[in-house]
Amino acid sequence: MSINRIALYHLETLFWIDRLGTFAAAAERLHATQPAVSARMRELEARVGTALFRRDGRLMSLTPAARKLVRECEPLLRQMEAALLGSGGFGEARGVVRIGAGEIAAATILPSFIVRVKQDMPLVGLEVEIDLTARLIQQLLAGHTDLVFAVGPVAHPALMSHPIGAVKLLWLARADVVQDFAAYRAGTGAAVPFWSLASHSPIYQRMRAGLAQLRMSDALLNLSNNARMMVDIAKAGGGVGVFPEPMVRSEVSRGELVVLPDMPDLEPVNFLALTRAAETDPILQRIYSEAKQLNMSDIPQR
């Protein structure tokens, strides 16, 4: 074995292949090309003098020798990372962290969190993706995303999660639309448009349940896939909507939107911060620790 010719990047690459399951996912995590990852593994196999991968058609798995190498070298890699961070602190940490969030979290808690992370780790690059909770979870499990803010509950043995608060939902409209809606319910006015986020959103399901309580199940819901656009439509007098309270706190305080009276209470939306259960990267652990301190209700006035 030519141990003097084994570099840290060889062991780190093997570690991420084991963690994420494929050369492609490891390459993406390490910001390298797949051919570069394959070349590193060929070099490592040559230098340890044994096969590290068992291939069966398109499937690949680690050999017992590779698993032993990962298990015994992982603590060394983590000690090296901790030592490097300890010498310069997180202010000198480098890398790229990918954060995923759903529409509501992105419009409320995410901006201030991003600012806080950048203040703590100015040299760490951030990539933010806004998507559906289901797709964000898939990205997290595949190693394409490092931290996710999602609607709960989420239960998966490969993930760890921490609740970051529940968001109250409000029935809101412009003041004149509130009056129009009262006339409509009394049978003396025309129908008023309803607006909701798209059908995959928890807001849609809760709004449907509320309309059913009002015996308005046949009401046509107009949909938007952008929460901020929906707020602007309501402010312009476009109809009645259901909105997360932190997102519209300023509009309500300024009287631009008004709470509709005598409407059904809607189940709050619970939010979680999630990362991989086996995550050992100190930068990601630090960012997840920061995320756990968040509270969805602590949204500053705009």
C-alpha positions, 0 to 999 in steps of 0.5 A: 500500500502506497499510503504516502500517495493517498491524499485527503481528497481520495478519502473524502471522495470515498466518504461521500460516495458511501454517504450519497450512494453514487459517483454522480451525487458525490461529484455534485456534493464535492463540486467536481465532475463525475470523471474526476471522481471516477479517476480519484477512486481508480487512484485510491484502489491502485494505492490501497491495492484492493478493489473498493467497489463491487459492480453489478451492471449499472449498480455499484456498492462498496466492498467490505474493504472500502466500508472498513476504510470509510469507518476508520478514516471518517473520524480522521477527516472530521478531526481535520475539518474541526482543526482547520475550522478551529484555526480560523473559525467559521468566519474563514469556512469555505464551501457551498451550502444548498438550502431548500424552502417552500413558498411560505418559508421563503417569503417569511423566515428565509431572507433574515436567516440567509443574512445571518448565515452570511454574517457568520460565514461570509466565505461560504457560498449559498444556493437557495432553491424554492420548491415543493416540500416533497421534492425538497425532501427527495433532494435532501435525501439524495444529497443535492440539498443540505438544509430544508425548511418544510411543512411538517410533519416529515418522518424519515429515518435518514433525516433529523428535524426540528420544529420551528413554529406554527403559522396562523392562517388568516382570511383576508381581503381589502376593506371594500371586498370584505363588505362585498363578501358580506353582501354575497353571503347575505344573498344581496351581492355578487360572488366574490373571487377566492384566491389560494396557493396551488393545490399542492399547498397546505393552504389550499387544503385548509381553504377548501375545508373552510369553504366546506364549513361555510357550505361553499364547497362549489366555490371556484378557487383561483390559484397562484403559485407565488405567495407574494403575487397572491398578496398583491392581488388581494391588496388590489381588490382581487378577492378573498385569500387565506394567508400566513399571518407573518407574511401579511403582518405589515399589510394588516397593520397598515390596513391594506388587508382586513381580517374577514369576520365570522370565518372558520378557524383554519388549522395552523401550518407547522414548519420544520428545519431538516437535514440528514441524520448522519450529517457530520460536516461541521459547517452544515452542523453549524448552519442546522444549529442556527436553523433550529433557533428560528421561530416562524412567528418572529418575522420583522415588520417591513 
